[in-house]
Amino acid sequence: MATALENLKERLSGPRLRAPGTIQSYLETAERFLTWLGDGKEPTDSDFRRYFIYRRENNISERTLRKEFFHLKKLALANSWPWSFTTEDTPFSEEEPVAPALMPDDIEKLIKAQHLLLKSDRFFLAVSTTWGCRREELARIKKRDYDTESILIRTAKHGRRVRHLIPDVLKPIFEAYRPKQHTPTALSIMFHRICRKAGVKLEKGYSFHGIRRTLRTLLEWRLAENRLPLSLVADYQGWSKTTKGIAYGGAPMLGVYAHPEVLSSDPFANDRLIYPVHPFLPFWEAATSKKRARKGSEGSGGPGQSSK
């Protein structure tokens, strides 16, 4: 098994760059299959077919089987095993993709509970609700990526790196925490912990990525209300130019042809347009002002008490 997995890892490691999480997903699928296969033997077409039957009998969705189909194809090619399946054999799901979003009221609860959170939880919640980062992007943040004024977001999914202004209300949170190494799985556990402390019920699909979807939806409405181009969302979240072109123009090259930099030489022009209409920054303003008021009350000995 070890040799087969090493061959797969080597094939995935170059020349095309893949995210560590993507490689790990391939390796987990391969290890699961090889454990099921047993005996260290070379798999046949029949073995692959029986494995897909086994997975279906365990109520694995067609969407997951489709992903595993391509993972196992890569495993077979990496080890020079026969793979006779064609495109027509690829599992296909009739179900619409599910992409849950958090309700705005729940996001408000998370932010208002920030005084109950660990410094790390508060930091990643602030980054998530301000810029809508994916888990992989949160995991990439290092202390050298930000200073007192701005932060660099290393976007995933072949997007562009984006440097953002840090809103004044969040600067104390950034100053108080030095990012440590977190895996995407650890960040999912962190998100669940934040929800529990805030009293937010964990609905199916609730995650940091759910915040990203909610932020995009609300920002598009706010931008439309203020007669600003919706495509600002794509630049703000660091989408690739082709993804931006498809989403807001209907063709990949429209995103390539667009050059927002000709409108302003200010590298933070997008932030200056979006922060005034941002749906969640007012929640941070309210939450931190209450925290300051609470500290002031404690420092003065409480209502009706002397501070001496």
HUKA-V848359 format. One record per residue. N is the residue number from 1. RES is the residue in three letters. PSI is psi in whole degrees, -180 to 180 (* if undefined). OMEGA is omega in degrees with one decimal (none if undefined). BURIAL is + if it has 16 or more other C-alpha atoms within 10 Angstrom, else -. Layout:
# HUKA-V848359
n->N res->RES psi->PSI omega->OMEGA burial->BURIAL
n->N res->RES psi->PSI omega->OMEGA burial->BURIAL
This chain:
# HUKA-V848359
n->1 res->MET psi->-42 omega->-176.3 burial->-
n->2 res->ALA psi->-43 omega->-179.3 burial->-
n->3 res->THR psi->-42 omega->179.5 burial->-
n->4 res->ALA psi->-41 omega->179.8 burial->+
n->5 res->LEU psi->-38 omega->177.6 burial->+
n->6 res->GLU psi->-40 omega->177.4 burial->-
n->7 res->ASN psi->-40 omega->178.4 burial->+
n->8 res->LEU psi->-45 omega->-179.4 burial->+
n->9 res->LYS psi->-41 omega->179.0 burial->+
n->10 res->GLU psi->-41 omega->-179.9 burial->-
n->11 res->ARG psi->-35 omega->-178.1 burial->+
n->12 res->LEU psi->-17 omega->-171.6 burial->+
n->13 res->SER psi->0 omega->177.1 burial->-
n->14 res->GLY psi->162 omega->-1.5 burial->-
n->15 res->PRO psi->-16 omega->179.1 burial->-
n->16 res->ARG psi->132 omega->-180.0 burial->-
n->17 res->LEU psi->129 omega->175.2 burial->-
n->18 res->ARG psi->147 omega->179.0 burial->-
n->19 res->ALA psi->147 omega->178.4 burial->-
n->20 res->PRO psi->-38 omega->179.5 burial->-
n->21 res->GLY psi->-35 omega->178.3 burial->-
n->22 res->THR psi->-46 omega->178.1 burial->-
n->23 res->ILE psi->-43 omega->-179.8 burial->+
n->24 res->GLN psi->-38 omega->178.9 burial->-
n->25 res->SER psi->-44 omega->177.0 burial->-
n->26 res->TYR psi->-45 omega->-176.5 burial->+
n->27 res->LEU psi->-37 omega->178.8 burial->+
n->28 res->GLU psi->-42 omega->177.0 burial->-
n->29 res->THR psi->-45 omega->-178.4 burial->+
n->30 res->ALA psi->-43 omega->-179.0 burial->+
n->31 res->GLU psi->-38 omega->177.9 burial->+
n->32 res->ARG psi->-44 omega->179.7 burial->-
n->33 res->PHE psi->-45 omega->-177.0 burial->+
n->34 res->LEU psi->-34 omega->175.7 burial->+
n->35 res->THR psi->-43 omega->177.3 burial->-
n->36 res->TRP psi->-41 omega->-177.5 burial->-
n->37 res->LEU psi->-46 omega->177.7 burial->+
n->38 res->GLY psi->169 omega->172.4 burial->-
n->39 res->ASP psi->0 omega->178.4 burial->-
n->40 res->GLY psi->23 omega->-178.0 burial->-
n->41 res->LYS psi->162 omega->177.8 burial->-
n->42 res->GLU psi->127 omega->-176.7 burial->-
n->43 res->PRO psi->150 omega->175.6 burial->+
n->44 res->THR psi->173 omega->174.7 burial->-
n->45 res->ASP psi->-41 omega->-179.4 burial->-
n->46 res->SER psi->-37 omega->178.9 burial->-
n->47 res->ASP psi->-44 omega->178.9 burial->-
n->48 res->PHE psi->-42 omega->179.8 burial->+
n->49 res->ARG psi->-44 omega->-179.8 burial->-
n->50 res->ARG psi->-33 omega->178.7 burial->-
n->51 res->TYR psi->-42 omega->178.2 burial->-
n->52 res->PHE psi->-37 omega->175.3 burial->+
n->53 res->ILE psi->-44 omega->179.4 burial->-
n->54 res->TYR psi->-43 omega->-179.1 burial->-
n->55 res->ARG psi->-42 omega->178.4 burial->-
n->56 res->ARG psi->-39 omega->179.4 burial->-
n->57 res->GLU psi->-19 omega->175.9 burial->-
n->58 res->ASN psi->21 omega->173.8 burial->-
n->59 res->ASN psi->33 omega->174.2 burial->-
n->60 res->ILE psi->134 omega->-175.6 burial->-
n->61 res->SER psi->159 omega->178.0 burial->-
n->62 res->GLU psi->-31 omega->177.7 burial->+
n->63 res->ARG psi->-41 omega->177.8 burial->+
n->64 res->THR psi->-41 omega->178.2 burial->-
n->65 res->LEU psi->-36 omega->177.3 burial->+
n->66 res->ARG psi->-44 omega->178.0 burial->-
n->67 res->LYS psi->-45 omega->-177.9 burial->-
n->68 res->GLU psi->-31 omega->177.0 burial->+
n->69 res->PHE psi->-48 omega->-179.5 burial->+
n->70 res->PHE psi->-34 omega->176.6 burial->-
n->71 res->HIS psi->-45 omega->-178.0 burial->+
n->72 res->LEU psi->-30 omega->174.4 burial->+
n->73 res->LYS psi->-44 omega->179.1 burial->+
n->74 res->LYS psi->-38 omega->177.1 burial->+
n->75 res->LEU psi->-45 omega->-179.6 burial->+
n->76 res->ALA psi->-45 omega->-179.5 burial->+
n->77 res->LEU psi->-37 omega->-178.9 burial->-
n->78 res->ALA psi->-25 omega->-177.1 burial->+
n->79 res->ASN psi->11 omega->179.7 burial->+
n->80 res->SER psi->38 omega->175.3 burial->-
n->81 res->TRP psi->152 omega->179.0 burial->-
n->82 res->PRO psi->137 omega->177.2 burial->-
n->83 res->TRP psi->97 omega->-173.2 burial->+
n->84 res->SER psi->1 omega->-177.0 burial->-
n->85 res->PHE psi->148 omega->179.6 burial->-
n->86 res->THR psi->-180 omega->179.3 burial->-
n->87 res->THR psi->-34 omega->-179.0 burial->-
n->88 res->GLU psi->-19 omega->179.7 burial->-
n->89 res->ASP psi->-8 omega->-176.3 burial->-
n->90 res->THR psi->129 omega->176.4 burial->-
n->91 res->PRO psi->142 omega->-177.4 burial->+
n->92 res->PHE psi->133 omega->-179.4 burial->-
n->93 res->SER psi->132 omega->176.8 burial->-
n->94 res->GLU psi->-12 omega->-176.3 burial->-
n->95 res->GLU psi->146 omega->173.5 burial->-
n->96 res->GLU psi->143 omega->175.8 burial->-
n->97 res->PRO psi->141 omega->179.6 burial->-
n->98 res->VAL psi->125 omega->179.8 burial->-
n->99 res->ALA psi->81 omega->-174.9 burial->-
n->100 res->PRO psi->149 omega->175.1 burial->+
n->101 res->ALA psi->155 omega->175.7 burial->+
n->102 res->LEU psi->144 omega->174.9 burial->+
n->103 res->MET psi->142 omega->-178.5 burial->-
n->104 res->PRO psi->-36 omega->179.3 burial->-
n->105 res->ASP psi->-35 omega->179.3 burial->-
n->106 res->ASP psi->-37 omega->177.0 burial->+
n->107 res->ILE psi->-39 omega->176.8 burial->+
n->108 res->GLU psi->-41 omega->177.9 burial->+
n->109 res->LYS psi->-42 omega->179.4 burial->+
n->110 res->LEU psi->-45 omega->-177.2 burial->+
n->111 res->ILE psi->-41 omega->-178.4 burial->+
n->112 res->LYS psi->-17 omega->177.3 burial->+
n->113 res->ALA psi->13 omega->-173.8 burial->+
n->114 res->GLN psi->-28 omega->179.6 burial->+
n->115 res->HIS psi->-14 omega->178.9 burial->-
n->116 res->LEU psi->-7 omega->-170.5 burial->-
n->117 res->LEU psi->158 omega->170.7 burial->+
n->118 res->LEU psi->159 omega->179.5 burial->-
n->119 res->LYS psi->-39 omega->179.9 burial->+
n->120 res->SER psi->-44 omega->179.7 burial->+
n->121 res->ASP psi->-43 omega->-178.6 burial->+
n->122 res->ARG psi->-40 omega->-179.8 burial->+
n->123 res->PHE psi->-51 omega->-176.5 burial->+
n->124 res->PHE psi->-31 omega->174.8 burial->+
n->125 res->LEU psi->-40 omega->179.0 burial->+
n->126 res->ALA psi->-45 omega->179.7 burial->+
n->127 res->VAL psi->-44 omega->-177.9 burial->+
n->128 res->SER psi->-48 omega->-175.4 burial->+
n->129 res->THR psi->-18 omega->179.7 burial->+
n->130 res->THR psi->-43 omega->-175.1 burial->+
n->131 res->TRP psi->-2 omega->175.5 burial->+
n->132 res->GLY psi->45 omega->-176.4 burial->+
n->133 res->CYS psi->148 omega->170.8 burial->+
n->134 res->ARG psi->165 omega->177.8 burial->+
n->135 res->ARG psi->-44 omega->-177.1 burial->+
n->136 res->GLU psi->-36 omega->179.9 burial->+
n->137 res->GLU psi->-38 omega->175.8 burial->+
n->138 res->LEU psi->-40 omega->-177.6 burial->+
n->139 res->ALA psi->-23 omega->-177.0 burial->+
n->140 res->ARG psi->-12 omega->-174.0 burial->+
n->141 res->ILE psi->129 omega->175.7 burial->+
n->142 res->LYS psi->163 omega->-176.8 burial->-
n->143 res->LYS psi->-34 omega->-179.1 burial->-
n->144 res->ARG psi->-10 omega->-178.4 burial->-
n->145 res->ASP psi->-10 omega->179.2 burial->-
n->146 res->TYR psi->154 omega->174.9 burial->+
n->147 res->ASP psi->-154 omega->-177.3 burial->-
n->148 res->THR psi->-14 omega->-173.4 burial->-
n->149 res->GLU psi->-32 omega->-173.3 burial->-
n->150 res->SER psi->165 omega->-179.8 burial->-
n->151 res->ILE psi->142 omega->177.2 burial->+
n->152 res->LEU psi->124 omega->176.2 burial->+
n->153 res->ILE psi->119 omega->179.2 burial->+
n->154 res->ARG psi->95 omega->-171.4 burial->+
n->155 res->THR psi->152 omega->177.6 burial->+
n->156 res->ALA psi->-172 omega->177.2 burial->+
n->157 res->LYS psi->37 omega->176.2 burial->-
n->158 res->HIS psi->24 omega->177.6 burial->-
n->159 res->GLY psi->179 omega->-178.0 burial->+
n->160 res->ARG psi->145 omega->174.5 burial->+
n->161 res->ARG psi->139 omega->-176.7 burial->-
n->162 res->VAL psi->133 omega->173.4 burial->+
n->163 res->ARG psi->128 omega->-176.7 burial->+
n->164 res->HIS psi->151 omega->167.3 burial->+
n->165 res->LEU psi->141 omega->174.2 burial->+
n->166 res->ILE psi->118 omega->178.5 burial->+
n->167 res->PRO psi->144 omega->-177.2 burial->-
n->168 res->ASP psi->-38 omega->-175.5 burial->-
n->169 res->VAL psi->-23 omega->-177.3 burial->+
n->170 res->LEU psi->-9 omega->-174.8 burial->+
n->171 res->LYS psi->-41 omega->177.4 burial->-
n->172 res->PRO psi->-33 omega->179.0 burial->-
n->173 res->ILE psi->-40 omega->179.6 burial->+
n->174 res->PHE psi->-37 omega->179.8 burial->+
n->175 res->GLU psi->-27 omega->-173.5 burial->-
n->176 res->ALA psi->-10 omega->-173.4 burial->-
n->177 res->TYR psi->136 omega->173.9 burial->+
n->178 res->ARG psi->112 omega->-175.0 burial->-
n->179 res->PRO psi->137 omega->175.5 burial->+
n->180 res->LYS psi->169 omega->-178.1 burial->-
n->181 res->GLN psi->125 omega->176.3 burial->-
n->182 res->HIS psi->134 omega->173.8 burial->-
n->183 res->THR psi->160 omega->175.1 burial->+
n->184 res->PRO psi->-37 omega->178.9 burial->+
n->185 res->THR psi->-42 omega->178.4 burial->-
n->186 res->ALA psi->-35 omega->178.7 burial->-
n->187 res->LEU psi->-33 omega->174.9 burial->+
n->188 res->SER psi->-42 omega->177.4 burial->+
n->189 res->ILE psi->-40 omega->177.8 burial->-
n->190 res->MET psi->-43 omega->-179.4 burial->+
n->191 res->PHE psi->-42 omega->178.3 burial->+
n->192 res->HIS psi->-38 omega->178.3 burial->+
n->193 res->ARG psi->-42 omega->178.0 burial->+
n->194 res->ILE psi->-44 omega->179.8 burial->+
n->195 res->CYS psi->-44 omega->-179.9 burial->+
n->196 res->ARG psi->-44 omega->-178.9 burial->-
n->197 res->LYS psi->-30 omega->-179.3 burial->-
n->198 res->ALA psi->-6 omega->-178.7 burial->+
n->199 res->GLY psi->28 omega->179.4 burial->-
n->200 res->VAL psi->125 omega->179.3 burial->+
n->201 res->LYS psi->130 omega->-179.1 burial->-
n->202 res->LEU psi->97 omega->175.8 burial->-
n->203 res->GLU psi->162 omega->-180.0 burial->-
n->204 res->LYS psi->128 omega->177.6 burial->-
n->205 res->GLY psi->-3 omega->178.2 burial->-
n->206 res->TYR psi->129 omega->-175.4 burial->+
n->207 res->SER psi->175 omega->173.2 burial->+
n->208 res->PHE psi->-35 omega->-180.0 burial->+
n->209 res->HIS psi->-30 omega->176.3 burial->+
n->210 res->GLY psi->-36 omega->175.6 burial->+
n->211 res->ILE psi->-40 omega->178.6 burial->+
n->212 res->ARG psi->-45 omega->-178.4 burial->+
n->213 res->ARG psi->-41 omega->179.0 burial->+
n->214 res->THR psi->-43 omega->179.8 burial->+
n->215 res->LEU psi->-44 omega->179.3 burial->+
n->216 res->ARG psi->-47 omega->-177.2 burial->+
n->217 res->THR psi->-48 omega->-177.6 burial->-
n->218 res->LEU psi->-38 omega->179.4 burial->+
n->219 res->LEU psi->-41 omega->179.8 burial->+
n->220 res->GLU psi->-41 omega->177.2 burial->+
n->221 res->TRP psi->-45 omega->-178.4 burial->-
n->222 res->ARG psi->-41 omega->179.0 burial->+
n->223 res->LEU psi->-41 omega->178.5 burial->+
n->224 res->ALA psi->-43 omega->179.8 burial->-
n->225 res->GLU psi->-29 omega->-178.2 burial->-
n->226 res->ASN psi->15 omega->176.0 burial->-
n->227 res->ARG psi->40 omega->176.3 burial->-
n->228 res->LEU psi->149 omega->-177.3 burial->-
n->229 res->PRO psi->135 omega->180.0 burial->-
n->230 res->LEU psi->-26 omega->-178.0 burial->+
n->231 res->SER psi->-11 omega->174.6 burial->+
n->232 res->LEU psi->-30 omega->179.0 burial->+
n->233 res->VAL psi->-43 omega->-178.8 burial->+
n->234 res->ALA psi->-43 omega->178.6 burial->+
n->235 res->ASP psi->-37 omega->-178.8 burial->+
n->236 res->TYR psi->-40 omega->-177.6 burial->+
n->237 res->GLN psi->5 omega->173.2 burial->+
n->238 res->GLY psi->31 omega->177.9 burial->+
n->239 res->TRP psi->156 omega->172.5 burial->+
n->240 res->SER psi->156 omega->-178.2 burial->+
n->241 res->LYS psi->-38 omega->-178.6 burial->+
n->242 res->THR psi->-38 omega->176.7 burial->+
n->243 res->THR psi->-42 omega->176.9 burial->+
n->244 res->LYS psi->-43 omega->-179.5 burial->+
n->245 res->GLY psi->-41 omega->179.6 burial->+
n->246 res->ILE psi->-45 omega->-174.8 burial->-
n->247 res->ALA psi->-41 omega->-171.4 burial->-
n->248 res->TYR psi->-2 omega->178.2 burial->+
n->249 res->GLY psi->-17 omega->179.2 burial->-
n->250 res->GLY psi->0 omega->179.9 burial->-
n->251 res->ALA psi->138 omega->-176.6 burial->-
n->252 res->PRO psi->-43 omega->-173.1 burial->+
n->253 res->MET psi->-18 omega->177.8 burial->-
n->254 res->LEU psi->-31 omega->175.8 burial->+
n->255 res->GLY psi->-33 omega->178.3 burial->+
n->256 res->VAL psi->-38 omega->-177.4 burial->-
n->257 res->TYR psi->-22 omega->-177.7 burial->-
n->258 res->ALA psi->135 omega->-179.5 burial->-
n->259 res->HIS psi->81 omega->-178.4 burial->-
n->260 res->PRO psi->-20 omega->-178.0 burial->-
n->261 res->GLU psi->-19 omega->179.7 burial->-
n->262 res->VAL psi->-15 omega->-179.0 burial->-
n->263 res->LEU psi->-25 omega->-179.0 burial->-
n->264 res->SER psi->140 omega->176.4 burial->-
n->265 res->SER psi->-4 omega->179.3 burial->-
n->266 res->ASP psi->118 omega->-178.9 burial->-
n->267 res->PRO psi->-16 omega->-179.8 burial->-
n->268 res->PHE psi->25 omega->-177.9 burial->-
n->269 res->ALA psi->-42 omega->179.4 burial->+
n->270 res->ASN psi->-45 omega->179.8 burial->+
n->271 res->ASP psi->-41 omega->-177.7 burial->+
n->272 res->ARG psi->-26 omega->176.0 burial->-
n->273 res->LEU psi->-36 omega->-172.7 burial->-
n->274 res->ILE psi->-39 omega->-175.6 burial->+
n->275 res->TYR psi->-39 omega->178.6 burial->+
n->276 res->PRO psi->-22 omega->-179.9 burial->-
n->277 res->VAL psi->9 omega->-176.8 burial->+
n->278 res->HIS psi->132 omega->-174.9 burial->+
n->279 res->PRO psi->-22 omega->-171.9 burial->+
n->280 res->PHE psi->-19 omega->179.2 burial->+
n->281 res->LEU psi->-37 omega->175.8 burial->+
n->282 res->PRO psi->-31 omega->176.7 burial->-
n->283 res->PHE psi->-40 omega->177.6 burial->+
n->284 res->TRP psi->-39 omega->176.9 burial->+
n->285 res->GLU psi->-47 omega->-178.9 burial->+
n->286 res->ALA psi->-42 omega->-177.0 burial->-
n->287 res->ALA psi->-42 omega->-177.8 burial->+
n->288 res->THR psi->-30 omega->176.7 burial->+
n->289 res->SER psi->-37 omega->175.6 burial->-
n->290 res->LYS psi->-37 omega->178.9 burial->-
n->291 res->LYS psi->-42 omega->177.8 burial->-
n->292 res->ARG psi->-40 omega->178.9 burial->-
n->293 res->ALA psi->-39 omega->179.6 burial->-
n->294 res->ARG psi->-44 omega->179.2 burial->-
n->295 res->LYS psi->-38 omega->178.3 burial->-
n->296 res->GLY psi->-39 omega->178.3 burial->-
n->297 res->SER psi->-41 omega->179.0 burial->-
n->298 res->GLU psi->-37 omega->-179.0 burial->-
n->299 res->GLY psi->-28 omega->-179.8 burial->-
n->300 res->SER psi->7 omega->178.5 burial->-
n->301 res->GLY psi->10 omega->178.6 burial->-
n->302 res->GLY psi->169 omega->-178.2 burial->-
n->303 res->PRO psi->131 omega->175.6 burial->-
n->304 res->GLY psi->7 omega->-179.2 burial->-
n->305 res->GLN psi->153 omega->178.4 burial->-
n->306 res->SER psi->148 omega->178.9 burial->-
n->307 res->SER psi->-5 omega->179.9 burial->-
n->308 res->LYS psi->* omega->none burial->-
